[in-house]
Each structure stands twice: as C-alpha cells, then as structure tokens.
Amino acid sequence: SISGIPLPSKAFLLSTLEQAVKNSLKKGYHSRDTVFQNVMKSGVSKILLKGETYSAAPNLKRIQMIESWRYDGETIFLDASCLVYGFNGQLLDTVDYSRTEAFTRSPSGSPVLYIEHSGDVIDYDQRKGQHSIHIDISLIPSHAAALFFTVSAWTTTLKQIYQPSAQLYDSVSDTEMCRYKLEDQDTGDKTAVIMCKLHRPSPGGRWQLTSIGHVGYGRAGTYASIHRDIQKYL
C-alpha cells in the first residue's frame, strides 16, 4: 500500500488492461498487428487515425516512406510521391519515380541532396513492386513548410491494385510513424491518396505529422487534381 491506501490486485490490473486493449482495438486506436514495444518506444501508435496530429521527436533526423503492392497479369504500378510546399503555399519540389532527387543549396552555394526516391523496384517473378523515399530532415530548406506524401495508381484505379500499402518510418530508430492499407478502403474509381503531411509552423519550428487519408484523383506526372486537394490541407 501507499500511505495506507491498498493497492489493486494483479488480477484486477490485468483485467483492466485487457479491457483497455479491447476498447482500443474496437475504436481503431491500434490494430491486431500493432507492436506495442514500438508504440512505447516512439510514444505514438503506429496507426495514426485520420485527422490526428502529433509532434515528431525534436531529434528527428531522417524519415523514409515505403510503399508496396502486388499485381496479377501484366505489370501495373503504384507510385509514391513527395510534394514539398513553402510557407506561402507555393510548390517547391516534387519527387517521384521520374524525378528521383530534390536538392537544396549549402551555405557555399553547392547543391545538397535532401530527398531521394528509389524509382520503380519490381520483382517480376513474384509480381510485386516497391517504392521508397528517403528524406534528410536536417537538410530540408528553411522556406519549406510541409511535405505531403501521396500514393497514386499509374494506369488503373486504386481498386485494381492488389495489397497496396504505405508506411512512414523514422529511419534512424526504425519506428513506424504512420501506415495506410488501402485495401481496407472502398476507393471506387479514385486513383490517388494524400496519405499524410509532415509540417512545421515556422522555419526552425518543430515538425508535426498529420494523417490525412484523402482519396481523390490524379497520378504521378499529372498532379493537377492532387495539387487542388492539397490546398485544403496547407
């Protein structure tokens, strides 16, 4: 006991914990494959609910988006893109399978790579593909306010792609920050998803991650519809 107050029994604590986990699962705060060791390590659930925002760790250094999919028959593609916007809402950089690098300038004026895209990585035997995008947080230009992460089908609808998913990681600690399994959603004839945004209130401000999950139109290379949708979240 503490100061004469009796402590609850182990059986009571276990029952309470089990009920809390059931309630969390029912409300969608975690999934059956959530690794709670990672949740405790990062301080945030690996499944970030739509519309939720949390502040990233102040020592966040590098992040990575990994997108994967499978297909039947002829090769089809699911594209991962990163779109960078300034504080004035202006598009600064777009990185995707065809524009795989984004550069800023060092104090001396030389180009410095701060975003790198893997391009298409296809296993034709297994009929699956993957894209990965790497971002060095410390090198993001000071006038950049937000990085939007999108997923889009190249020649089909999202519905026609098998097992599509996308994850965002703190690549230093290997902690998952956000995940989408598009197969769980009814995407109809839509072709693109604005997954989430990494943003800050001012130059040098602390980065925050906001889950968006907006399903719409547009594709890598033809971003007009995606740009219009992003305006709602700037």
C-alpha positions in Angstrom: 0.0 0.0 0.0 1.0 3.7 -0.4 0.2 5.9 2.6 -2.2 3.4 3.9 -4.2 3.1 0.6 -4.4 -0.6 -0.5 -3.0 -1.4 -4.0 -5.2 -3.1 -6.5 -4.6 -6.8 -7.1 -2.6 -8.2 -10.1 -5.8 -9.9 -11.3 -7.7 -6.6 -11.3 -4.9 -4.8 -13.1 -4.7 -7.5 -15.7 -8.4 -7.4 -16.3 -8.4 -3.6 -16.6 -5.5 -3.8 -19.1 -7.2 -6.4 -21.2 -10.4 -4.4 -21.3 -8.5 -1.2 -22.3 -6.8 -3.1 -25.2 -10.2 -4.4 -26.4 -11.7 -0.9 -26.3 -8.6 0.5 -28.2 -9.0 -2.2 -30.9 -12.7 -1.6 -31.2 -12.2 2.1 -31.6 -9.4 1.7 -34.1 -6.7 3.2 -32.0 -4.5 0.2 -32.8 -4.7 -3.0 -35.0 -4.2 -6.7 -34.2 -0.7 -6.4 -35.6 0.4 -3.4 -33.6 3.8 -3.9 -32.0 3.3 -2.2 -28.6 7.1 -2.2 -28.0 7.3 0.2 -30.9 4.4 2.3 -29.5 6.2 2.7 -26.2 9.5 3.5 -27.9 8.1 6.2 -30.1 5.4 7.5 -27.8 2.7 7.2 -30.5 0.7 4.5 -32.0 1.9 3.2 -35.3 -1.6 3.5 -36.7 -2.3 7.3 -36.8 -6.0 7.9 -37.2 -7.3 10.2 -40.0 -7.1 13.8 -38.9 -4.8 13.2 -36.0 -1.6 15.2 -35.5 1.3 14.6 -33.2 4.6 16.4 -32.7 7.6 14.5 -34.1 10.6 13.9 -31.8 12.8 17.0 -31.6 15.8 14.9 -32.7 14.1 13.5 -35.8 16.8 13.3 -38.4 15.7 11.0 -41.3 12.4 9.6 -42.4 11.5 7.0 -45.1 8.3 6.2 -46.9 8.0 2.6 -48.1 5.1 1.8 -50.5 4.4 -1.7 -51.8 1.9 -3.5 -53.9 1.2 -6.7 -55.8 -0.4 -7.3 -59.2 -1.8 -10.1 -61.4 -1.1 -10.4 -65.1 0.7 -7.6 -66.7 2.8 -5.2 -64.6 1.0 -2.3 -63.1 2.4 0.4 -60.9 1.5 2.2 -57.7 3.6 5.4 -57.4 4.8 7.1 -54.2 5.4 10.8 -54.4 6.6 13.6 -52.0 5.5 17.1 -52.7 7.2 20.0 -50.9 5.4 23.3 -50.2 6.6 26.6 -48.9 5.1 28.8 -46.2 3.4 30.9 -49.0 1.7 27.7 -50.4 4.0 27.5 -53.4 5.1 24.1 -54.7 8.9 23.9 -54.2 9.7 20.3 -55.2 8.1 17.1 -56.5 9.9 13.8 -56.1 8.6 10.6 -57.7 9.6 7.7 -59.9 10.6 10.0 -62.8 12.2 12.9 -60.7 14.1 10.9 -58.1 16.1 13.7 -56.4 15.4 17.1 -54.8 18.3 19.4 -53.9 18.8 22.5 -51.7 21.8 24.7 -51.5 24.6 24.6 -48.9 25.9 27.9 -47.5 28.7 27.8 -50.1 26.1 27.5 -52.9 26.7 23.9 -53.9 23.7 21.5 -54.4 22.8 19.3 -51.5 20.5 16.2 -51.9 17.7 16.2 -49.3 15.1 13.9 -50.8 15.9 10.7 -52.8 13.4 8.3 -54.5 14.3 4.7 -55.3 12.4 4.6 -58.6 10.5 1.5 -59.6 11.7 -1.6 -57.8 9.8 -4.5 -59.4 10.1 -8.3 -58.7 8.6 -9.6 -61.9 8.7 -13.3 -60.7 6.8 -12.5 -57.6 4.7 -9.9 -59.3 5.2 -7.2 -56.7 6.7 -3.7 -56.6 8.0 -1.2 -54.1 9.0 2.5 -53.9 10.9 4.1 -51.1 11.5 7.8 -50.5 14.3 9.0 -48.1 14.3 12.4 -46.6 17.1 14.1 -44.6 15.2 16.3 -42.2 18.2 18.4 -41.3 18.7 19.4 -44.9 15.1 20.5 -45.7 15.3 24.1 -46.9 14.3 26.7 -44.3 11.5 28.1 -46.5 9.8 24.6 -46.8 6.7 24.3 -44.6 5.2 21.0 -45.5 6.0 17.7 -47.2 2.9 15.8 -48.5 3.2 12.1 -49.1 0.9 10.7 -51.8 0.2 7.3 -53.4 -1.3 7.0 -56.9 -2.1 4.4 -59.5 -0.3 4.9 -62.8 -2.7 3.4 -65.3 -5.5 1.9 -63.3 -7.7 2.8 -60.3 -6.5 2.1 -56.8 -9.1 -0.6 -56.6 -7.4 -2.7 -59.3 -4.1 -2.9 -57.3 -3.6 -5.9 -55.1 -2.4 -5.5 -51.5 -1.4 -1.8 -51.7 0.1 -0.3 -48.5 2.3 2.6 -47.5 4.3 3.2 -44.3 6.2 6.2 -43.0 9.2 5.5 -40.7 11.7 7.3 -38.5 14.5 5.6 -40.3 17.1 6.2 -37.5 15.1 4.4 -34.8 13.3 2.2 -37.3 10.0 3.3 -35.7 6.8 3.3 -37.8 5.1 6.7 -37.7 2.1 6.2 -39.9 0.6 3.4 -42.0 -2.1 3.0 -44.7 -3.5 -0.3 -46.0 -5.5 1.0 -49.0 -7.1 -2.5 -49.5 -9.2 -1.8 -46.4 -10.9 1.2 -48.1 -13.6 1.4 -50.8 -11.8 3.7 -53.2 -14.2 3.3 -56.1 -12.8 4.8 -59.3 -10.3 7.0 -57.5 -6.7 7.0 -58.4 -4.7 8.8 -55.6 -4.5 9.1 -51.9 -2.9 12.0 -49.9 -1.5 9.9 -47.1 -0.2 12.4 -44.6 1.9 15.6 -44.3 5.0 16.4 -42.3 4.8 20.1 -41.5 6.0 22.9 -39.2 4.6 26.3 -38.1 7.7 28.3 -38.9 11.3 27.9 -40.1 13.1 26.1 -37.4 9.8 25.0 -35.7 9.2 21.5 -34.5 7.9 19.1 -37.1 4.5 17.6 -36.8 2.9 14.7 -38.6 -0.8 14.9 -39.6 -2.7 11.9 -41.0 -4.9 12.9 -44.0 -6.1 9.9 -45.9 -7.8 11.9 -48.6 -8.9 9.7 -51.6 -9.2 11.5 -54.9 -7.9 11.8 -58.4 -4.6 12.5 -60.2 -1.5 10.5 -60.9 2.3 10.9 -60.7 3.2 13.2 -63.5 -0.3 14.7 -63.8 -0.7 16.3 -60.4 -3.3 19.0 -61.1 -6.1 17.2 -59.1 -3.7 16.3 -56.3 -2.5 19.9 -56.0 -6.1 21.1 -55.8 -6.8 18.7 -53.0 -3.7 19.6 -51.1 -4.8 23.2 -51.0 -7.4 22.1 -48.4 -4.6 20.9 -46.1 -2.0 23.6 -46.4 
